[in-house]
Amino acid sequence: MRTPWIYLLFILLAVACRREDAVRPVEVTLRVTVSKSEDPPEDLLTDINLLVFNAEGQLEERRYVRARDPASRESFRLRLLGGSQLTLVACANLGRAVQATTLAQLAEERLYLAYPDAYSQGMPLCGMLTTELSPGQQSLTLPLTRMMARVGITLDRTRLDGDVSLKIQSVRVGDSPRSVSLLGPSYARNAQDVFDPGFGKSWGDADALNREARPGVSEELFLYLLENCPEDGAGIRSYIELKAEYASPRFRTQAGSYVTYRFYPGEALCRGKSYHFILRPEGTALPEPSWSVDYAE
């Protein structure tokens, strides 16, 4: 009568041994892909959440660390189970530990900013990798993507009348999202979910549009906003607003007053993407239809 129990115990031990053999140390390296921009820094890491979910979407392991130094990579040594689907998620610069215990809960989590440029400690970044470890595999690379869109603007003055002067005083994002889904896609859901104005640059910080990279064409200026990538026309669209000192033989702005120009950069401004626009005022640059906007890859 004891033999079946002994046999069953042997089977359980064998299964446990096979499972233990399948668990192996794996080095997970985070990689941040940065674009060429001076501010804000896109590779600054101040805190990192790393979560591992099993095939059922249940949390298997959670790590939360404060990065010691600004860096574009960070490595973790984990013990992961081979032969089964795993989903690894890393989020950086959230300023807090993620509390989700399932992948479904994580998909519902959002990051809220107190103000449009509240990321002096690093841009919010996130990455997800679903994989199954191959035999002998001992390393994984998990790319991180900024949860923000980057908008580059260049001002082409070559079509302005020779007696027209246009000096940019400020550039800002209007209706910039206040919050973003950690996993995305995400968009500004209503009027209470946007900053207006949003991230912007003024005076000396906006002077890239007043300096020439080549005759008549300015340097490029960059703005950032949390992902605003709606589907089917949902949500609130973001726009770009420029204020400028203007002078021509007929009109001149008074001290402290500016001409204002706005344009919509598109229906969707998605995380990790860079959008480049060339603005071309023509003739007197008045009224607004005398401006054209070209999207440049």
Contacts in CASP RR format, 6 or more apart in sequence:
PFRMAT RR
TARGET T0000
AUTHOR 0000-0000-0000
METHOD contacts of the structure
MODEL  1
MRTPWIYLLFILLAVACRREDAVRPVEVTLRVTVSKSEDPPEDLLTDINL
LVFNAEGQLEERRYVRARDPASRESFRLRLLGGSQLTLVACANLGRAVQA
TTLAQLAEERLYLAYPDAYSQGMPLCGMLTTELSPGQQSLTLPLTRMMAR
VGITLDRTRLDGDVSLKIQSVRVGDSPRSVSLLGPSYARNAQDVFDPGFG
KSWGDADALNREARPGVSEELFLYLLENCPEDGAGIRSYIELKAEYASPR
FRTQAGSYVTYRFYPGEALCRGKSYHFILRPEGTALPEPSWSVDYAE
19 81 0 8 1.000
22 81 0 8 1.000
22 82 0 8 1.000
22 83 0 8 1.000
22 84 0 8 1.000
23 79 0 8 1.000
23 80 0 8 1.000
23 81 0 8 1.000
23 82 0 8 1.000
24 79 0 8 1.000
24 80 0 8 1.000
24 82 0 8 1.000
24 133 0 8 1.000
24 136 0 8 1.000
24 138 0 8 1.000
25 77 0 8 1.000
25 78 0 8 1.000
25 79 0 8 1.000
25 138 0 8 1.000
26 77 0 8 1.000
26 78 0 8 1.000
26 79 0 8 1.000
26 80 0 8 1.000
26 133 0 8 1.000
26 137 0 8 1.000
26 138 0 8 1.000
26 139 0 8 1.000
26 140 0 8 1.000
27 75 0 8 1.000
27 76 0 8 1.000
27 77 0 8 1.000
27 78 0 8 1.000
27 138 0 8 1.000
27 139 0 8 1.000
27 140 0 8 1.000
28 50 0 8 1.000
28 75 0 8 1.000
28 76 0 8 1.000
28 77 0 8 1.000
28 78 0 8 1.000
28 88 0 8 1.000
28 139 0 8 1.000
28 140 0 8 1.000
28 141 0 8 1.000
28 142 0 8 1.000
29 73 0 8 1.000
29 74 0 8 1.000
29 75 0 8 1.000
29 76 0 8 1.000
29 139 0 8 1.000
29 140 0 8 1.000
29 141 0 8 1.000
29 142 0 8 1.000
30 45 0 8 1.000
30 48 0 8 1.000
30 50 0 8 1.000
30 73 0 8 1.000
30 74 0 8 1.000
30 75 0 8 1.000
30 76 0 8 1.000
30 90 0 8 1.000
30 92 0 8 1.000
30 141 0 8 1.000
30 142 0 8 1.000
30 143 0 8 1.000
30 144 0 8 1.000
31 72 0 8 1.000
31 73 0 8 1.000
31 141 0 8 1.000
31 142 0 8 1.000
31 143 0 8 1.000
31 144 0 8 1.000
32 42 0 8 1.000
32 43 0 8 1.000
32 45 0 8 1.000
32 72 0 8 1.000
32 73 0 8 1.000
32 92 0 8 1.000
32 125 0 8 1.000
32 143 0 8 1.000
32 144 0 8 1.000
33 143 0 8 1.000
33 144 0 8 1.000
33 145 0 8 1.000
34 42 0 8 1.000
34 43 0 8 1.000
34 72 0 8 1.000
35 42 0 8 1.000
35 150 0 8 1.000
35 274 0 8 1.000
37 150 0 8 1.000
37 222 0 8 1.000
40 117 0 8 1.000
40 119 0 8 1.000
40 120 0 8 1.000
40 122 0 8 1.000
40 123 0 8 1.000
40 224 0 8 1.000
41 70 0 8 1.000
41 122 0 8 1.000
41 123 0 8 1.000
42 123 0 8 1.000
42 146 0 8 1.000
43 70 0 8 1.000
43 71 0 8 1.000
43 72 0 8 1.000
44 70 0 8 1.000
44 93 0 8 1.000
44 121 0 8 1.000
44 122 0 8 1.000
44 123 0 8 1.000
45 67 0 8 1.000
45 70 0 8 1.000
45 71 0 8 1.000
45 72 0 8 1.000
45 74 0 8 1.000
45 92 0 8 1.000
45 93 0 8 1.000
45 122 0 8 1.000
45 125 0 8 1.000
46 66 0 8 1.000
46 67 0 8 1.000
46 70 0 8 1.000
46 92 0 8 1.000
46 93 0 8 1.000
46 95 0 8 1.000
46 121 0 8 1.000
46 122 0 8 1.000
47 64 0 8 1.000
47 65 0 8 1.000
47 66 0 8 1.000
47 67 0 8 1.000
47 92 0 8 1.000
47 93 0 8 1.000
47 94 0 8 1.000
47 95 0 8 1.000
47 96 0 8 1.000
47 121 0 8 1.000
48 63 0 8 1.000
48 64 0 8 1.000
48 65 0 8 1.000
48 66 0 8 1.000
48 67 0 8 1.000
48 74 0 8 1.000
48 90 0 8 1.000
48 91 0 8 1.000
48 92 0 8 1.000
49 62 0 8 1.000
49 63 0 8 1.000
49 64 0 8 1.000
49 89 0 8 1.000
49 90 0 8 1.000
49 91 0 8 1.000
49 92 0 8 1.000
49 94 0 8 1.000
49 97 0 8 1.000
49 98 0 8 1.000
50 62 0 8 1.000
50 63 0 8 1.000
50 64 0 8 1.000
50 76 0 8 1.000
50 88 0 8 1.000
50 89 0 8 1.000
50 90 0 8 1.000
51 59 0 8 1.000
51 61 0 8 1.000
51 62 0 8 1.000
51 63 0 8 1.000
51 88 0 8 1.000
51 89 0 8 1.000
51 90 0 8 1.000
51 98 0 8 1.000
51 100 0 8 1.000
51 106 0 8 1.000
52 59 0 8 1.000
52 60 0 8 1.000
52 61 0 8 1.000
52 62 0 8 1.000
52 78 0 8 1.000
52 80 0 8 1.000
52 86 0 8 1.000
52 87 0 8 1.000
52 88 0 8 1.000
53 59 0 8 1.000
53 60 0 8 1.000
53 86 0 8 1.000
53 87 0 8 1.000
53 88 0 8 1.000
53 89 0 8 1.000
53 102 0 8 1.000
53 103 0 8 1.000
54 60 0 8 1.000
54 81 0 8 1.000
54 84 0 8 1.000
54 85 0 8 1.000
54 86 0 8 1.000
54 87 0 8 1.000
55 84 0 8 1.000
55 85 0 8 1.000
55 86 0 8 1.000
57 87 0 8 1.000
57 102 0 8 1.000
57 103 0 8 1.000
57 104 0 8 1.000
58 101 0 8 1.000
58 102 0 8 1.000
59 100 0 8 1.000
59 101 0 8 1.000
59 102 0 8 1.000
60 81 0 8 1.000
60 86 0 8 1.000
61 78 0 8 1.000
62 97 0 8 1.000
62 98 0 8 1.000
63 76 0 8 1.000
63 78 0 8 1.000
64 97 0 8 1.000
64 98 0 8 1.000
65 74 0 8 1.000
67 74 0 8 1.000
67 92 0 8 1.000
80 86 0 8 1.000
80 133 0 8 1.000
81 133 0 8 1.000
82 132 0 8 1.000
82 133 0 8 1.000
83 132 0 8 1.000
83 133 0 8 1.000
84 132 0 8 1.000
85 130 0 8 1.000
85 131 0 8 1.000
85 132 0 8 1.000
86 130 0 8 1.000
86 131 0 8 1.000
86 132 0 8 1.000
86 133 0 8 1.000
87 103 0 8 1.000
87 128 0 8 1.000
87 129 0 8 1.000
87 130 0 8 1.000
87 131 0 8 1.000
88 128 0 8 1.000
88 129 0 8 1.000
88 130 0 8 1.000
88 131 0 8 1.000
88 140 0 8 1.000
88 142 0 8 1.000
89 103 0 8 1.000
89 106 0 8 1.000
89 126 0 8 1.000
89 127 0 8 1.000
89 128 0 8 1.000
89 129 0 8 1.000
89 183 0 8 1.000
90 125 0 8 1.000
90 126 0 8 1.000
90 127 0 8 1.000
90 128 0 8 1.000
90 142 0 8 1.000
90 144 0 8 1.000
91 98 0 8 1.000
91 124 0 8 1.000
91 125 0 8 1.000
91 126 0 8 1.000
91 127 0 8 1.000
91 182 0 8 1.000
92 122 0 8 1.000
92 124 0 8 1.000
92 125 0 8 1.000
92 126 0 8 1.000
92 144 0 8 1.000
93 119 0 8 1.000
93 121 0 8 1.000
93 122 0 8 1.000
93 123 0 8 1.000
93 124 0 8 1.000
93 125 0 8 1.000
94 111 0 8 1.000
94 124 0 8 1.000
94 182 0 8 1.000
95 121 0 8 1.000
98 106 0 8 1.000
98 109 0 8 1.000
98 182 0 8 1.000
100 106 0 8 1.000
100 108 0 8 1.000
100 109 0 8 1.000
106 182 0 8 1.000
106 183 0 8 1.000
107 181 0 8 1.000
107 182 0 8 1.000
107 183 0 8 1.000
107 184 0 8 1.000
108 181 0 8 1.000
109 181 0 8 1.000
109 182 0 8 1.000
110 179 0 8 1.000
110 180 0 8 1.000
110 181 0 8 1.000
110 182 0 8 1.000
110 186 0 8 1.000
111 124 0 8 1.000
111 147 0 8 1.000
111 179 0 8 1.000
111 180 0 8 1.000
111 182 0 8 1.000
111 226 0 8 1.000
112 178 0 8 1.000
112 179 0 8 1.000
113 119 0 8 1.000
113 178 0 8 1.000
113 179 0 8 1.000
113 195 0 8 1.000
113 226 0 8 1.000
115 195 0 8 1.000
116 173 0 8 1.000
116 176 0 8 1.000
116 195 0 8 1.000
116 197 0 8 1.000
116 198 0 8 1.000
116 199 0 8 1.000
116 200 0 8 1.000
116 225 0 8 1.000
117 199 0 8 1.000
117 200 0 8 1.000
117 224 0 8 1.000
123 146 0 8 1.000
123 147 0 8 1.000
123 148 0 8 1.000
123 224 0 8 1.000
124 146 0 8 1.000
124 147 0 8 1.000
124 148 0 8 1.000
124 180 0 8 1.000
124 226 0 8 1.000
125 144 0 8 1.000
125 145 0 8 1.000
125 146 0 8 1.000
125 147 0 8 1.000
126 144 0 8 1.000
126 145 0 8 1.000
126 147 0 8 1.000
126 182 0 8 1.000
126 183 0 8 1.000
127 142 0 8 1.000
127 143 0 8 1.000
127 144 0 8 1.000
127 145 0 8 1.000
128 183 0 8 1.000
129 140 0 8 1.000
129 142 0 8 1.000
129 143 0 8 1.000
131 140 0 8 1.000
145 271 0 8 1.000
145 272 0 8 1.000
146 271 0 8 1.000
146 272 0 8 1.000
147 180 0 8 1.000
147 182 0 8 1.000
147 184 0 8 1.000
147 186 0 8 1.000
147 226 0 8 1.000
147 227 0 8 1.000
147 271 0 8 1.000
147 272 0 8 1.000
148 180 0 8 1.000
148 224 0 8 1.000
148 225 0 8 1.000
148 226 0 8 1.000
148 227 0 8 1.000
148 271 0 8 1.000
148 272 0 8 1.000
149 224 0 8 1.000
149 225 0 8 1.000
149 226 0 8 1.000
149 227 0 8 1.000
149 228 0 8 1.000
149 229 0 8 1.000
149 269 0 8 1.000
149 270 0 8 1.000
149 271 0 8 1.000
149 272 0 8 1.000
149 273 0 8 1.000
149 274 0 8 1.000
149 275 0 8 1.000
150 222 0 8 1.000
150 223 0 8 1.000
150 224 0 8 1.000
150 272 0 8 1.000
150 273 0 8 1.000
150 274 0 8 1.000
150 275 0 8 1.000
151 173 0 8 1.000
151 222 0 8 1.000
151 223 0 8 1.000
151 224 0 8 1.000
151 225 0 8 1.000
151 240 0 8 1.000
151 265 0 8 1.000
151 269 0 8 1.000
151 274 0 8 1.000
151 275 0 8 1.000
151 277 0 8 1.000
152 220 0 8 1.000
152 221 0 8 1.000
152 222 0 8 1.000
152 223 0 8 1.000
152 274 0 8 1.000
152 275 0 8 1.000
152 276 0 8 1.000
152 277 0 8 1.000
153 171 0 8 1.000
153 209 0 8 1.000
153 220 0 8 1.000
153 221 0 8 1.000
153 222 0 8 1.000
153 223 0 8 1.000
153 240 0 8 1.000
153 242 0 8 1.000
153 276 0 8 1.000
153 277 0 8 1.000
153 279 0 8 1.000
154 209 0 8 1.000
154 213 0 8 1.000
154 217 0 8 1.000
154 218 0 8 1.000
154 219 0 8 1.000
154 220 0 8 1.000
154 221 0 8 1.000
154 276 0 8 1.000
154 277 0 8 1.000
154 278 0 8 1.000
154 279 0 8 1.000
154 296 0 8 1.000
155 166 0 8 1.000
155 168 0 8 1.000
155 209 0 8 1.000
155 217 0 8 1.000
155 218 0 8 1.000
155 278 0 8 1.000
155 279 0 8 1.000
155 281 0 8 1.000
156 216 0 8 1.000
156 217 0 8 1.000
156 218 0 8 1.000
156 278 0 8 1.000
156 279 0 8 1.000
156 280 0 8 1.000
157 166 0 8 1.000
157 216 0 8 1.000
157 217 0 8 1.000
157 218 0 8 1.000
157 281 0 8 1.000
158 215 0 8 1.000
158 216 0 8 1.000
158 217 0 8 1.000
158 280 0 8 1.000
159 280 0 8 1.000
159 281 0 8 1.000
159 282 0 8 1.000
159 283 0 8 1.000
160 166 0 8 1.000
160 281 0 8 1.000
160 282 0 8 1.000
160 283 0 8 1.000
160 284 0 8 1.000
160 285 0 8 1.000
161 248 0 8 1.000
161 283 0 8 1.000
161 284 0 8 1.000
163 248 0 8 1.000
163 249 0 8 1.000
164 246 0 8 1.000
164 247 0 8 1.000
164 248 0 8 1.000
164 283 0 8 1.000
164 284 0 8 1.000
164 285 0 8 1.000
165 245 0 8 1.000
165 246 0 8 1.000
165 247 0 8 1.000
165 248 0 8 1.000
166 244 0 8 1.000
166 245 0 8 1.000
166 246 0 8 1.000
166 281 0 8 1.000
166 285 0 8 1.000
167 210 0 8 1.000
167 244 0 8 1.000
167 245 0 8 1.000
168 206 0 8 1.000
168 207 0 8 1.000
168 209 0 8 1.000
168 210 0 8 1.000
168 242 0 8 1.000
168 243 0 8 1.000
168 244 0 8 1.000
169 202 0 8 1.000
169 203 0 8 1.000
169 206 0 8 1.000
169 243 0 8 1.000
169 244 0 8 1.000
169 245 0 8 1.000
169 258 0 8 1.000
170 200 0 8 1.000
170 201 0 8 1.000
170 202 0 8 1.000
170 203 0 8 1.000
170 206 0 8 1.000
170 242 0 8 1.000
170 243 0 8 1.000
170 258 0 8 1.000
171 200 0 8 1.000
171 201 0 8 1.000
171 202 0 8 1.000
171 206 0 8 1.000
171 209 0 8 1.000
171 221 0 8 1.000
171 223 0 8 1.000
171 240 0 8 1.000
171 241 0 8 1.000
171 242 0 8 1.000
171 243 0 8 1.000
172 197 0 8 1.000
172 198 0 8 1.000
172 199 0 8 1.000
172 200 0 8 1.000
172 201 0 8 1.000
172 202 0 8 1.000
172 223 0 8 1.000
172 240 0 8 1.000
172 241 0 8 1.000
173 195 0 8 1.000
173 197 0 8 1.000
173 198 0 8 1.000
173 199 0 8 1.000
173 200 0 8 1.000
173 223 0 8 1.000
173 224 0 8 1.000
173 225 0 8 1.000
173 238 0 8 1.000
173 239 0 8 1.000
173 240 0 8 1.000
173 241 0 8 1.000
174 194 0 8 1.000
174 195 0 8 1.000
174 196 0 8 1.000
174 197 0 8 1.000
174 198 0 8 1.000
174 238 0 8 1.000
174 239 0 8 1.000
174 240 0 8 1.000
174 241 0 8 1.000
175 188 0 8 1.000
175 194 0 8 1.000
175 195 0 8 1.000
175 196 0 8 1.000
175 236 0 8 1.000
175 237 0 8 1.000
175 238 0 8 1.000
175 239 0 8 1.000
176 188 0 8 1.000
176 194 0 8 1.000
176 195 0 8 1.000
176 196 0 8 1.000
176 197 0 8 1.000
176 198 0 8 1.000
176 199 0 8 1.000
176 225 0 8 1.000
176 226 0 8 1.000
176 228 0 8 1.000
176 238 0 8 1.000
177 186 0 8 1.000
177 187 0 8 1.000
177 188 0 8 1.000
177 193 0 8 1.000
177 194 0 8 1.000
177 195 0 8 1.000
177 225 0 8 1.000
177 226 0 8 1.000
177 227 0 8 1.000
177 228 0 8 1.000
177 238 0 8 1.000
178 188 0 8 1.000
178 193 0 8 1.000
178 194 0 8 1.000
178 195 0 8 1.000
178 226 0 8 1.000
179 186 0 8 1.000
179 193 0 8 1.000
179 226 0 8 1.000
180 186 0 8 1.000
180 226 0 8 1.000
180 227 0 8 1.000
180 271 0 8 1.000
181 227 0 8 1.000
184 227 0 8 1.000
184 229 0 8 1.000
184 271 0 8 1.000
185 227 0 8 1.000
185 229 0 8 1.000
185 231 0 8 1.000
185 270 0 8 1.000
185 271 0 8 1.000
186 226 0 8 1.000
186 227 0 8 1.000
186 228 0 8 1.000
186 229 0 8 1.000
186 271 0 8 1.000
187 227 0 8 1.000
187 228 0 8 1.000
187 229 0 8 1.000
187 230 0 8 1.000
187 231 0 8 1.000
187 234 0 8 1.000
187 235 0 8 1.000
187 236 0 8 1.000
188 194 0 8 1.000
188 228 0 8 1.000
188 230 0 8 1.000
188 235 0 8 1.000
188 236 0 8 1.000
188 238 0 8 1.000
189 234 0 8 1.000
189 235 0 8 1.000
189 236 0 8 1.000
190 235 0 8 1.000
190 236 0 8 1.000
191 236 0 8 1.000
193 236 0 8 1.000
194 236 0 8 1.000
194 238 0 8 1.000
197 241 0 8 1.000
198 225 0 8 1.000
199 223 0 8 1.000
199 224 0 8 1.000
199 225 0 8 1.000
200 223 0 8 1.000
201 221 0 8 1.000
201 223 0 8 1.000
206 221 0 8 1.000
208 218 0 8 1.000
208 219 0 8 1.000
208 220 0 8 1.000
208 221 0 8 1.000
209 218 0 8 1.000
209 219 0 8 1.000
209 221 0 8 1.000
209 242 0 8 1.000
210 218 0 8 1.000
211 218 0 8 1.000
211 219 0 8 1.000
212 218 0 8 1.000
212 219 0 8 1.000
213 219 0 8 1.000
213 220 0 8 1.000
220 276 0 8 1.000
223 240 0 8 1.000
225 238 0 8 1.000
225 269 0 8 1.000
227 269 0 8 1.000
227 270 0 8 1.000
227 271 0 8 1.000
227 272 0 8 1.000
228 236 0 8 1.000
228 237 0 8 1.000
228 238 0 8 1.000
228 268 0 8 1.000
228 269 0 8 1.000
229 268 0 8 1.000
229 269 0 8 1.000
229 270 0 8 1.000
229 271 0 8 1.000
230 237 0 8 1.000
230 267 0 8 1.000
230 268 0 8 1.000
233 267 0 8 1.000
237 264 0 8 1.000
237 266 0 8 1.000
237 267 0 8 1.000
238 264 0 8 1.000
238 265 0 8 1.000
238 269 0 8 1.000
239 262 0 8 1.000
239 263 0 8 1.000
239 264 0 8 1.000
239 265 0 8 1.000
240 262 0 8 1.000
240 263 0 8 1.000
240 264 0 8 1.000
240 265 0 8 1.000
240 277 0 8 1.000
241 260 0 8 1.000
241 261 0 8 1.000
241 262 0 8 1.000
242 260 0 8 1.000
242 261 0 8 1.000
242 262 0 8 1.000
242 279 0 8 1.000
243 258 0 8 1.000
243 259 0 8 1.000
243 260 0 8 1.000
243 261 0 8 1.000
244 253 0 8 1.000
244 258 0 8 1.000
244 259 0 8 1.000
244 261 0 8 1.000
245 253 0 8 1.000
245 258 0 8 1.000
246 252 0 8 1.000
246 253 0 8 1.000
246 258 0 8 1.000
246 259 0 8 1.000
246 285 0 8 1.000
246 286 0 8 1.000
247 253 0 8 1.000
248 284 0 8 1.000
248 286 0 8 1.000
250 284 0 8 1.000
251 284 0 8 1.000
251 286 0 8 1.000
253 259 0 8 1.000
259 285 0 8 1.000
259 286 0 8 1.000
261 279 0 8 1.000
261 288 0 8 1.000
261 291 0 8 1.000
262 288 0 8 1.000
263 277 0 8 1.000
263 279 0 8 1.000
263 291 0 8 1.000
263 293 0 8 1.000
265 275 0 8 1.000
265 277 0 8 1.000
269 275 0 8 1.000
275 295 0 8 1.000
276 295 0 8 1.000
276 296 0 8 1.000
276 297 0 8 1.000
277 293 0 8 1.000
277 294 0 8 1.000
277 295 0 8 1.000
277 296 0 8 1.000
278 293 0 8 1.000
278 294 0 8 1.000
278 296 0 8 1.000
279 291 0 8 1.000
279 292 0 8 1.000
279 293 0 8 1.000
280 291 0 8 1.000
280 292 0 8 1.000
280 293 0 8 1.000
280 294 0 8 1.000
281 290 0 8 1.000
281 291 0 8 1.000
282 290 0 8 1.000
282 291 0 8 1.000
282 292 0 8 1.000
283 290 0 8 1.000
284 290 0 8 1.000
285 291 0 8 1.000
END
